[in-house]
Amino acid sequence: MSTTTTRYGIIGCGMMGQEHLRNIALLPGAHVTRIFEPDAHMLAGSLALAPGAQSAVSLAEVVLAEDVDCLLIASPNFCHAEQLREIASLRPLPVLLEKPACTSLDDVRSLAALQATYPAPIWVAMEYRYMPPVTALAKEVHGQHNTGPVKMISIREHRFPFLVKVGDWNRFNRYTGGTLVEKCCHFFDLMRHLTQSEPVRVYASAGVDHNHLDERYPDGTPDILDNAYVIVDFASGQRAMLELCMFAEGARYQEEISVVGPQGKAECFVPGPGRFWPAHLGDAPVPKLVISPRDPKGPRELDVPVDPQALAAGDHNGSTLYQHQKFNAVVRGQGQVEVTLRDGLCAVIMGLAAQESARTGMAVDLTRGDYALSQLASGPAA
């Protein structure tokens, strides 16, 4: 690696990849040198954001370039596993891998084998962990200062429908892994992170009830879920629930997370992307952390403001910048991976199990069979 700067190669640079570009530009001592993006329009936009970068005609050209120290994979979901395998065969550099890590159980097994021999760090990009209000909530929960041991977790996301992506790949389960993988792997990761435990059972009820039903593509009518309830039981006896609605963007907050223990409740409230907040309503809402002890009663509401520069650089409440700061430290040999490939694969298995449960109406056991987490290398929830 260069002694003066961290040089990124980018694999796939559409909407999310360009958010990463804007945040890498905020990092001292980091810049993008190579970009592989097959779509001409997205490539032009990416090069405008990273004027010192060169376009590449293949993944291999990026990986083998001498002026690349680490890689970011931000391609469509269904490309991730194959691209990571190709990188491993060419030159196993440090990788920041966008979520979800993959989209199928076959790829889960393949990447579980790969992680055992991959010699460089792989960090799965679970941005929601690094949203300042969520980070504050996790610190509160892990410290057990006001809640005591966690017993129940509730995550509500009421948001906008899926945005338009290149080739409309995000309209179909076969390319995304399904909504409960594509979108909700973030929340299953948070459940493991907050409980510090492994899931044993998943039950989901979900539907395609409103979004995209009037859209037609060469692949047919979109089949991605637009609302769901998912209940997860953990080995520790803790329980977590996800409530997802993707036609509720009129809400003041996009994510509301509640954690309850025998001593009290801790909550955080996260607004959606500022660019979607109606200008006539004034400033966008400020994220909040609320602590509600049982004794003495009296909720305490704390604002958790986000650095304006980080907030303006993306749609994830500043988290992309904070994630890159930590990944950049790992590349420099000054930090540890906080979201491992195993963490990413656990979240995928939970999402695929939820998709299967929603399809069949039956709970899915995560301790045996195709969805068993035991097929992954052992390791605690991080």
C-alpha positions in Angstrom: 0.0 0.0 0.0 1.1 3.6 -0.6 2.7 5.2 2.4 0.9 8.5 1.8 -2.6 7.6 0.7 -5.1 4.8 0.5 -6.0 4.2 -3.2 -9.4 2.7 -3.9 -10.5 0.6 -6.9 -14.3 0.6 -7.4 -16.3 -2.4 -8.8 -19.7 -1.1 -9.8 -20.5 2.6 -9.4 -24.2 3.3 -9.8 -26.3 5.2 -7.2 -24.7 3.6 -4.1 -21.3 3.5 -5.6 -21.5 7.2 -6.2 -22.5 7.8 -2.5 -19.3 6.0 -1.6 -17.3 8.2 -4.0 -18.6 11.4 -2.3 -17.6 10.0 1.1 -14.2 8.7 0.1 -13.6 12.3 -1.2 -14.0 13.5 2.5 -11.3 11.1 3.8 -7.9 12.7 4.3 -5.3 10.6 2.6 -7.6 8.6 0.4 -8.7 8.8 -3.3 -10.1 6.6 -6.0 -7.7 5.6 -8.8 -9.8 3.0 -10.9 -13.5 2.5 -11.6 -15.1 -0.4 -13.4 -18.7 0.5 -14.3 -20.3 -1.0 -17.4 -23.1 1.6 -17.7 -21.8 4.6 -19.7 -24.1 7.1 -17.9 -23.1 5.9 -14.5 -19.5 5.8 -15.4 -19.6 9.4 -16.6 -21.2 10.5 -13.4 -18.6 8.6 -11.3 -15.7 10.0 -13.1 -17.1 13.5 -12.5 -17.1 12.8 -8.8 -13.6 11.3 -8.9 -11.8 13.3 -11.6 -8.4 11.7 -10.8 -9.7 8.1 -11.4 -9.3 6.1 -14.6 -12.0 4.0 -16.1 -11.4 0.3 -16.4 -12.8 -2.2 -18.9 -13.0 -5.2 -16.5 -12.8 -6.1 -12.8 -9.4 -7.7 -13.4 -8.0 -4.5 -14.7 -9.0 -2.8 -11.4 -7.8 -5.6 -9.2 -4.4 -6.0 -10.9 -3.6 -2.3 -11.1 -0.5 -1.3 -9.2 -2.1 1.9 -8.0 -4.9 0.1 -6.1 -4.6 -0.7 -2.4 -8.2 -1.8 -1.6 -11.5 -2.5 -3.3 -15.1 -1.4 -3.0 -17.7 -3.7 -4.5 -20.9 -1.7 -5.1 -22.3 -3.7 -8.1 -25.8 -5.2 -8.2 -26.5 -7.8 -5.5 -26.4 -10.8 -7.7 -22.8 -10.0 -8.9 -21.2 -9.8 -5.4 -20.4 -13.5 -4.8 -18.9 -14.1 -8.3 -16.9 -10.9 -8.2 -15.5 -11.7 -4.7 -14.5 -15.2 -5.9 -12.7 -13.6 -9.0 -10.9 -11.2 -6.7 -9.7 -14.0 -4.5 -8.3 -15.8 -7.5 -6.5 -12.7 -8.9 -5.2 -10.7 -6.0 -6.9 -10.8 -2.6 -6.9 -7.2 -1.6 -8.8 -5.7 1.3 -12.5 -5.4 0.3 -15.4 -3.3 1.4 -18.3 -5.4 0.1 -21.7 -3.7 -0.2 -24.7 -5.5 1.3 -26.1 -8.0 0.8 -23.0 -10.2 0.7 -24.8 -12.5 -1.8 -28.3 -13.6 -2.8 -28.6 -17.4 -2.5 -27.8 -20.3 -0.2 -25.4 -21.7 -2.7 -23.4 -18.5 -2.7 -23.5 -18.4 1.2 -21.8 -21.8 1.2 -19.3 -20.7 -1.4 -18.4 -17.5 0.4 -18.2 -19.3 3.8 -15.5 -21.5 2.3 -13.7 -18.5 0.7 -13.6 -16.6 4.0 -11.5 -19.4 5.6 -8.6 -18.8 3.2 -8.9 -15.2 2.1 -5.8 -13.5 3.5 -6.9 -9.9 3.5 -9.7 -8.1 5.4 -13.3 -8.3 4.1 -15.7 -5.7 5.6 -19.4 -6.0 4.7 -21.0 -2.6 4.3 -23.8 -2.5 6.9 -24.2 1.2 7.0 -27.0 1.2 9.5 -24.7 0.3 12.3 -22.9 3.6 11.8 -25.8 5.9 11.8 -25.1 8.1 14.8 -28.4 7.6 16.5 -28.1 3.8 16.0 -24.5 3.8 17.3 -25.7 5.7 20.4 -28.5 3.2 20.9 -26.1 0.2 20.6 -23.8 1.8 23.1 -26.7 2.3 25.5 -28.0 -1.2 25.0 -24.6 -3.0 25.3 -23.8 -1.0 28.5 -27.2 -2.0 30.0 -27.2 1.2 32.0 -30.9 2.0 31.7 -32.5 -1.1 30.2 -30.8 -4.0 32.0 -30.4 -7.2 29.9 -32.1 -6.9 26.5 -35.3 -8.9 26.2 -37.2 -7.4 23.2 -36.2 -5.5 20.1 -38.6 -3.8 17.7 -37.4 -2.2 14.4 -39.8 -0.3 12.3 -38.9 1.1 8.9 -41.6 3.1 7.1 -40.0 4.4 3.9 -40.2 5.1 0.2 -40.4 2.4 -2.5 -37.3 1.0 -4.2 -35.7 3.6 -6.4 -34.9 3.1 -10.1 -31.6 1.3 -10.7 -29.7 0.6 -13.8 -31.5 -2.1 -15.8 -34.2 -2.3 -13.1 -32.5 -5.2 -11.5 -33.9 -4.3 -8.1 -37.4 -5.1 -9.2 -37.0 -8.9 -9.1 -36.3 -11.5 -6.3 -33.9 -13.4 -8.6 -31.5 -10.5 -8.8 -31.9 -9.0 -5.3 -32.4 -12.1 -3.1 -35.8 -10.6 -2.2 -36.7 -7.5 -0.3 -36.0 -9.2 3.1 -32.4 -9.9 1.9 -31.8 -6.7 -0.2 -33.2 -4.2 2.2 -33.6 -5.9 5.5 -30.2 -7.6 5.8 -29.4 -4.3 7.6 -32.0 -5.0 10.2 -31.1 -8.6 10.8 -27.5 -7.5 11.2 -28.7 -5.0 13.8 -30.6 -7.6 15.7 -27.5 -9.8 16.0 -25.4 -6.8 16.9 -27.8 -5.6 19.6 -28.5 -9.0 21.1 -25.0 -10.3 20.8 -26.6 -13.6 20.1 -27.4 -15.9 17.2 -30.9 -16.4 15.8 -32.6 -19.8 16.0 -36.0 -19.3 14.3 -37.5 -16.9 11.8 -41.2 -16.3 11.0 -42.4 -13.8 8.4 -45.7 -12.6 7.0 -45.3 -10.4 3.9 -46.9 -9.2 0.7 -46.7 -7.4 -2.6 -49.6 -5.1 -2.1 -49.0 -1.7 -3.6 -45.6 -0.9 -5.2 -44.6 -1.5 -8.8 -47.7 -3.5 -9.7 -48.3 -1.4 -12.8 -44.8 -1.8 -14.0 -43.8 -4.1 -16.8 -40.3 -5.3 -17.8 -38.8 -7.9 -20.1 -38.5 -10.0 -17.0 -42.2 -9.6 -16.3 -44.1 -7.9 -13.4 -42.0 -7.0 -10.3 -42.2 -9.6 -7.5 -40.4 -7.8 -4.7 -42.2 -7.6 -1.3 -43.3 -4.1 -0.2 -44.4 -4.8 3.4 -43.6 -7.4 6.0 -43.6 -8.4 9.6 -40.7 -10.7 10.7 -40.2 -12.2 14.1 -36.8 -13.7 15.1 -36.1 -15.9 18.2 -32.5 -15.9 19.5 -30.5 -18.6 21.3 -30.3 -16.3 24.3 -34.1 -16.2 24.7 -34.3 -12.7 23.3 -36.9 -11.8 20.6 -36.8 -9.2 17.8 -39.4 -8.0 15.4 -39.1 -6.1 12.1 -42.0 -4.1 10.7 -41.4 -2.9 7.1 -43.6 -0.8 4.9 -42.2 0.6 1.7 -45.2 2.9 0.9 -45.1 5.1 4.0 -42.6 7.8 3.2 -44.8 10.5 4.6 -43.7 9.6 8.1 -41.5 12.0 10.2 -38.9 9.3 10.9 -37.9 6.5 8.6 -36.5 4.1 11.2 -37.7 3.7 14.8 -35.8 1.2 16.9 -37.0 0.1 20.4 -35.0 -2.0 22.8 -36.6 -3.1 26.1 -35.1 -4.7 29.2 -36.4 -5.2 32.7 -35.2 -1.8 33.9 -36.4 0.3 31.0 -36.6 1.1 27.3 -34.1 2.8 24.9 -35.3 4.0 21.5 -33.8 5.8 18.5 -35.5 7.7 15.7 -33.8 8.2 12.4 -35.1 10.5 9.6 -35.0 9.5 6.0 -32.7 11.1 3.3 -32.8 14.8 3.6 -33.3 15.3 -0.1 -36.7 13.7 0.2 -37.9 16.0 3.1 -40.4 18.5 1.8 -38.8 22.0 1.7 -42.0 23.7 2.8 -41.8 21.9 6.2 -38.5 23.6 7.0 -35.5 21.8 8.3 -35.4 18.0 8.2 -36.0 16.2 11.6 -33.0 15.7 13.9 -32.3 12.1 14.9 -33.1 11.3 18.5 -32.2 8.9 21.3 -34.9 8.4 24.0 -34.2 6.7 27.3 -37.3 5.7 29.3 -36.5 4.1 32.7 -39.2 2.3 34.7 -38.1 3.8 38.0 -38.0 6.7 38.3 -40.3 7.2 35.4 -39.5 10.1 33.0 -38.3 9.7 29.4 -35.2 11.7 28.5 -35.0 12.8 24.9 -31.6 13.5 23.4 -30.8 15.0 20.0 -28.2 13.1 18.0 -27.1 15.6 15.3 -25.1 14.4 12.3 -22.2 16.3 10.8 -23.7 18.3 8.0 -20.9 17.4 5.5 -21.4 13.7 6.2 -25.2 14.1 6.0 -25.0 15.8 2.6 -22.7 13.1 1.2 -25.3 10.4 1.1 -28.7 9.0 2.0 -27.7 7.0 5.1 -27.6 9.6 7.9 -23.9 10.2 7.6 -23.0 6.5 8.2 -21.2 5.9 5.0 -18.4 8.3 6.0 -18.0 6.9 9.5 -17.9 3.4 8.0 -15.2 4.4 5.5 -13.1 6.0 8.3 -13.1 2.6 10.1 -12.5 0.6 6.9 -9.7 3.0 5.9 -8.0 2.4 9.3 -8.2 -1.4 8.7 -6.5 -1.0 5.3 -3.7 1.0 6.9 -3.3 -1.7 9.5 -4.6 0.5 12.3 -8.0 -1.1 13.1 -10.1 -4.3 13.2 -12.9 -5.4 10.9 -16.2 -4.7 12.7 -18.6 -6.3 10.2 -17.1 -9.6 9.0 -18.0 -11.6 6.0 -19.5 -14.1 8.5 -21.8 -11.3 9.8 -22.8 -10.5 6.3 -23.6 -14.1 5.5 -25.6 -14.5 8.7 -27.8 -11.6 7.7 -28.3 -13.1 4.2 -29.4 -16.4 5.7 -31.8 -14.7 8.0 -33.2 -12.7 5.0 -33.5 -15.8 2.8 -35.2 -17.7 5.7 -37.7 -14.8 6.1 -38.4 -14.9 2.4 -39.0 -18.6 2.6 -41.2 -18.2 5.7 -43.3 -15.5 4.0 -43.7 -17.9 1.0 -44.8 -21.0 2.9 -46.4 -19.5 6.0 -44.1 -21.7 8.2 -41.4 -20.7 10.6 -37.9 -21.6 9.5 -35.4 -23.3 11.8 -31.9 -21.8 11.7 -30.3 -24.6 13.7 -30.5 -27.3 11.1 -31.1 -27.9 7.4 -30.4 -25.6 4.5 -30.7 -22.4 6.6 -28.5 -23.6 9.6 -26.0 -21.0 10.6 -23.7 -23.8 11.6 -22.6 -24.1 8.0 -20.6 -20.9 8.6 -17.4 -20.8 10.5 -18.1 -20.3 14.2 -17.9 -16.9 15.7 -20.0 -14.6 17.9 -22.3 -11.9 16.7 -20.1 -8.8 16.3 
